[in-house]
Amino acid sequence: MRTILSYHIVDGKATSRDFLGKRLEAATMQGGSVLIDATKGVMIGNAKLIKADITADNGYIHVIDTVMMPK
């Protein structure tokens, strides 16, 4: 369970404006990486971004439509 949860966390404070129009890989706290493709909408791995930039004490929350599974 910890592996799956930590796969959904990326270190840093990135807003949706930081990755719009880009395609990049982000290191996860689990130790793997996830592809962020914001060239046509926003996909994070195989998950679609449905709500972005929710302010939290330790950064931002970006809501996706599925649970991502680490490889």
Chimera marker file (.cmm) of the C-alpha trace (Angstrom):
<marker_set name="trace">
<marker id="1" x="0.000" y="0.000" z="0.000" r="1" g="1" b="0" radius="0.5"/>
<marker id="2" x="2.833" y="2.422" z="0.858" r="1" g="1" b="0" radius="0.5"/>
<marker id="3" x="4.421" y="1.779" z="-2.546" r="1" g="1" b="0" radius="0.5"/>
<marker id="4" x="1.221" y="2.700" z="-4.374" r="1" g="1" b="0" radius="0.5"/>
<marker id="5" x="0.602" y="5.818" z="-2.284" r="1" g="1" b="0" radius="0.5"/>
<marker id="6" x="4.171" y="7.106" z="-2.595" r="1" g="1" b="0" radius="0.5"/>
<marker id="7" x="3.984" y="6.598" z="-6.373" r="1" g="1" b="0" radius="0.5"/>
<marker id="8" x="1.372" y="9.392" z="-6.391" r="1" g="1" b="0" radius="0.5"/>
<marker id="9" x="3.667" y="11.940" z="-4.714" r="1" g="1" b="0" radius="0.5"/>
<marker id="10" x="6.216" y="14.143" z="-6.477" r="1" g="1" b="0" radius="0.5"/>
<marker id="11" x="8.592" y="16.291" z="-4.425" r="1" g="1" b="0" radius="0.5"/>
<marker id="12" x="8.227" y="20.025" z="-4.943" r="1" g="1" b="0" radius="0.5"/>
<marker id="13" x="5.509" y="22.584" z="-5.460" r="1" g="1" b="0" radius="0.5"/>
<marker id="14" x="4.411" y="22.576" z="-9.099" r="1" g="1" b="0" radius="0.5"/>
<marker id="15" x="1.265" y="24.252" z="-10.356" r="1" g="1" b="0" radius="0.5"/>
<marker id="16" x="-0.455" y="23.276" z="-13.581" r="1" g="1" b="0" radius="0.5"/>
<marker id="17" x="1.109" y="26.315" z="-15.275" r="1" g="1" b="0" radius="0.5"/>
<marker id="18" x="4.548" y="24.767" z="-14.692" r="1" g="1" b="0" radius="0.5"/>
<marker id="19" x="3.826" y="21.858" z="-17.033" r="1" g="1" b="0" radius="0.5"/>
<marker id="20" x="1.179" y="23.098" z="-19.501" r="1" g="1" b="0" radius="0.5"/>
<marker id="21" x="2.226" y="22.514" z="-23.089" r="1" g="1" b="0" radius="0.5"/>
<marker id="22" x="5.100" y="20.258" z="-22.001" r="1" g="1" b="0" radius="0.5"/>
<marker id="23" x="5.889" y="16.581" z="-21.878" r="1" g="1" b="0" radius="0.5"/>
<marker id="24" x="8.230" y="15.578" z="-19.062" r="1" g="1" b="0" radius="0.5"/>
<marker id="25" x="9.064" y="12.878" z="-16.541" r="1" g="1" b="0" radius="0.5"/>
<marker id="26" x="8.778" y="13.470" z="-12.813" r="1" g="1" b="0" radius="0.5"/>
<marker id="27" x="10.463" y="11.419" z="-10.096" r="1" g="1" b="0" radius="0.5"/>
<marker id="28" x="8.014" y="9.990" z="-7.564" r="1" g="1" b="0" radius="0.5"/>
<marker id="29" x="8.611" y="9.512" z="-3.855" r="1" g="1" b="0" radius="0.5"/>
<marker id="30" x="8.293" y="5.766" z="-4.512" r="1" g="1" b="0" radius="0.5"/>
<marker id="31" x="11.524" y="5.897" z="-6.516" r="1" g="1" b="0" radius="0.5"/>
<marker id="32" x="10.059" y="5.490" z="-9.976" r="1" g="1" b="0" radius="0.5"/>
<marker id="33" x="9.025" y="8.129" z="-12.447" r="1" g="1" b="0" radius="0.5"/>
<marker id="34" x="5.798" y="9.150" z="-14.125" r="1" g="1" b="0" radius="0.5"/>
<marker id="35" x="5.244" y="10.793" z="-17.507" r="1" g="1" b="0" radius="0.5"/>
<marker id="36" x="3.347" y="14.079" z="-17.471" r="1" g="1" b="0" radius="0.5"/>
<marker id="37" x="1.974" y="14.912" z="-20.908" r="1" g="1" b="0" radius="0.5"/>
<marker id="38" x="0.315" y="18.315" z="-21.001" r="1" g="1" b="0" radius="0.5"/>
<marker id="39" x="0.444" y="18.851" z="-24.760" r="1" g="1" b="0" radius="0.5"/>
<marker id="40" x="-3.232" y="17.918" z="-25.369" r="1" g="1" b="0" radius="0.5"/>
<marker id="41" x="-5.051" y="18.146" z="-22.073" r="1" g="1" b="0" radius="0.5"/>
<marker id="42" x="-3.099" y="16.745" z="-19.133" r="1" g="1" b="0" radius="0.5"/>
<marker id="43" x="-2.276" y="13.085" z="-18.614" r="1" g="1" b="0" radius="0.5"/>
<marker id="44" x="-0.175" y="11.838" z="-15.714" r="1" g="1" b="0" radius="0.5"/>
<marker id="45" x="0.845" y="8.326" z="-16.621" r="1" g="1" b="0" radius="0.5"/>
<marker id="46" x="-2.435" y="6.756" z="-17.748" r="1" g="1" b="0" radius="0.5"/>
<marker id="47" x="-4.549" y="9.056" z="-15.542" r="1" g="1" b="0" radius="0.5"/>
<marker id="48" x="-6.386" y="12.158" z="-16.707" r="1" g="1" b="0" radius="0.5"/>
<marker id="49" x="-6.019" y="15.335" z="-14.641" r="1" g="1" b="0" radius="0.5"/>
<marker id="50" x="-9.502" y="16.394" z="-13.542" r="1" g="1" b="0" radius="0.5"/>
<marker id="51" x="-8.747" y="19.173" z="-11.026" r="1" g="1" b="0" radius="0.5"/>
<marker id="52" x="-5.489" y="21.061" z="-10.541" r="1" g="1" b="0" radius="0.5"/>
<marker id="53" x="-3.787" y="23.370" z="-8.080" r="1" g="1" b="0" radius="0.5"/>
<marker id="54" x="-5.600" y="22.619" z="-4.843" r="1" g="1" b="0" radius="0.5"/>
<marker id="55" x="-3.500" y="24.393" z="-2.213" r="1" g="1" b="0" radius="0.5"/>
<marker id="56" x="-2.227" y="22.273" z="0.680" r="1" g="1" b="0" radius="0.5"/>
<marker id="57" x="0.181" y="23.063" z="3.515" r="1" g="1" b="0" radius="0.5"/>
<marker id="58" x="2.998" y="21.136" z="1.829" r="1" g="1" b="0" radius="0.5"/>
<marker id="59" x="2.370" y="21.955" z="-1.845" r="1" g="1" b="0" radius="0.5"/>
<marker id="60" x="-0.429" y="21.350" z="-4.319" r="1" g="1" b="0" radius="0.5"/>
<marker id="61" x="-2.856" y="18.530" z="-4.909" r="1" g="1" b="0" radius="0.5"/>
<marker id="62" x="-3.764" y="17.584" z="-8.462" r="1" g="1" b="0" radius="0.5"/>
<marker id="63" x="-6.763" y="15.249" z="-8.705" r="1" g="1" b="0" radius="0.5"/>
<marker id="64" x="-6.608" y="12.419" z="-11.252" r="1" g="1" b="0" radius="0.5"/>
<marker id="65" x="-9.287" y="9.999" z="-12.406" r="1" g="1" b="0" radius="0.5"/>
<marker id="66" x="-7.616" y="6.694" z="-11.570" r="1" g="1" b="0" radius="0.5"/>
<marker id="67" x="-5.150" y="4.995" z="-9.254" r="1" g="1" b="0" radius="0.5"/>
<marker id="68" x="-1.739" y="4.692" z="-10.890" r="1" g="1" b="0" radius="0.5"/>
<marker id="69" x="0.190" y="1.480" z="-10.309" r="1" g="1" b="0" radius="0.5"/>
<marker id="70" x="4.009" y="1.557" z="-10.158" r="1" g="1" b="0" radius="0.5"/>
<marker id="71" x="5.876" y="-0.590" z="-12.653" r="1" g="1" b="0" radius="0.5"/>
<link id1="1" id2="2" r="1" g="1" b="0" radius="0.2"/>
<link id1="2" id2="3" r="1" g="1" b="0" radius="0.2"/>
<link id1="3" id2="4" r="1" g="1" b="0" radius="0.2"/>
<link id1="4" id2="5" r="1" g="1" b="0" radius="0.2"/>
<link id1="5" id2="6" r="1" g="1" b="0" radius="0.2"/>
<link id1="6" id2="7" r="1" g="1" b="0" radius="0.2"/>
<link id1="7" id2="8" r="1" g="1" b="0" radius="0.2"/>
<link id1="8" id2="9" r="1" g="1" b="0" radius="0.2"/>
<link id1="9" id2="10" r="1" g="1" b="0" radius="0.2"/>
<link id1="10" id2="11" r="1" g="1" b="0" radius="0.2"/>
<link id1="11" id2="12" r="1" g="1" b="0" radius="0.2"/>
<link id1="12" id2="13" r="1" g="1" b="0" radius="0.2"/>
<link id1="13" id2="14" r="1" g="1" b="0" radius="0.2"/>
<link id1="14" id2="15" r="1" g="1" b="0" radius="0.2"/>
<link id1="15" id2="16" r="1" g="1" b="0" radius="0.2"/>
<link id1="16" id2="17" r="1" g="1" b="0" radius="0.2"/>
<link id1="17" id2="18" r="1" g="1" b="0" radius="0.2"/>
<link id1="18" id2="19" r="1" g="1" b="0" radius="0.2"/>
<link id1="19" id2="20" r="1" g="1" b="0" radius="0.2"/>
<link id1="20" id2="21" r="1" g="1" b="0" radius="0.2"/>
<link id1="21" id2="22" r="1" g="1" b="0" radius="0.2"/>
<link id1="22" id2="23" r="1" g="1" b="0" radius="0.2"/>
<link id1="23" id2="24" r="1" g="1" b="0" radius="0.2"/>
<link id1="24" id2="25" r="1" g="1" b="0" radius="0.2"/>
<link id1="25" id2="26" r="1" g="1" b="0" radius="0.2"/>
<link id1="26" id2="27" r="1" g="1" b="0" radius="0.2"/>
<link id1="27" id2="28" r="1" g="1" b="0" radius="0.2"/>
<link id1="28" id2="29" r="1" g="1" b="0" radius="0.2"/>
<link id1="29" id2="30" r="1" g="1" b="0" radius="0.2"/>
<link id1="30" id2="31" r="1" g="1" b="0" radius="0.2"/>
<link id1="31" id2="32" r="1" g="1" b="0" radius="0.2"/>
<link id1="32" id2="33" r="1" g="1" b="0" radius="0.2"/>
<link id1="33" id2="34" r="1" g="1" b="0" radius="0.2"/>
<link id1="34" id2="35" r="1" g="1" b="0" radius="0.2"/>
<link id1="35" id2="36" r="1" g="1" b="0" radius="0.2"/>
<link id1="36" id2="37" r="1" g="1" b="0" radius="0.2"/>
<link id1="37" id2="38" r="1" g="1" b="0" radius="0.2"/>
<link id1="38" id2="39" r="1" g="1" b="0" radius="0.2"/>
<link id1="39" id2="40" r="1" g="1" b="0" radius="0.2"/>
<link id1="40" id2="41" r="1" g="1" b="0" radius="0.2"/>
<link id1="41" id2="42" r="1" g="1" b="0" radius="0.2"/>
<link id1="42" id2="43" r="1" g="1" b="0" radius="0.2"/>
<link id1="43" id2="44" r="1" g="1" b="0" radius="0.2"/>
<link id1="44" id2="45" r="1" g="1" b="0" radius="0.2"/>
<link id1="45" id2="46" r="1" g="1" b="0" radius="0.2"/>
<link id1="46" id2="47" r="1" g="1" b="0" radius="0.2"/>
<link id1="47" id2="48" r="1" g="1" b="0" radius="0.2"/>
<link id1="48" id2="49" r="1" g="1" b="0" radius="0.2"/>
<link id1="49" id2="50" r="1" g="1" b="0" radius="0.2"/>
<link id1="50" id2="51" r="1" g="1" b="0" radius="0.2"/>
<link id1="51" id2="52" r="1" g="1" b="0" radius="0.2"/>
<link id1="52" id2="53" r="1" g="1" b="0" radius="0.2"/>
<link id1="53" id2="54" r="1" g="1" b="0" radius="0.2"/>
<link id1="54" id2="55" r="1" g="1" b="0" radius="0.2"/>
<link id1="55" id2="56" r="1" g="1" b="0" radius="0.2"/>
<link id1="56" id2="57" r="1" g="1" b="0" radius="0.2"/>
<link id1="57" id2="58" r="1" g="1" b="0" radius="0.2"/>
<link id1="58" id2="59" r="1" g="1" b="0" radius="0.2"/>
<link id1="59" id2="60" r="1" g="1" b="0" radius="0.2"/>
<link id1="60" id2="61" r="1" g="1" b="0" radius="0.2"/>
<link id1="61" id2="62" r="1" g="1" b="0" radius="0.2"/>
<link id1="62" id2="63" r="1" g="1" b="0" radius="0.2"/>
<link id1="63" id2="64" r="1" g="1" b="0" radius="0.2"/>
<link id1="64" id2="65" r="1" g="1" b="0" radius="0.2"/>
<link id1="65" id2="66" r="1" g="1" b="0" radius="0.2"/>
<link id1="66" id2="67" r="1" g="1" b="0" radius="0.2"/>
<link id1="67" id2="68" r="1" g="1" b="0" radius="0.2"/>
<link id1="68" id2="69" r="1" g="1" b="0" radius="0.2"/>
<link id1="69" id2="70" r="1" g="1" b="0" radius="0.2"/>
<link id1="70" id2="71" r="1" g="1" b="0" radius="0.2"/>
</marker_set>
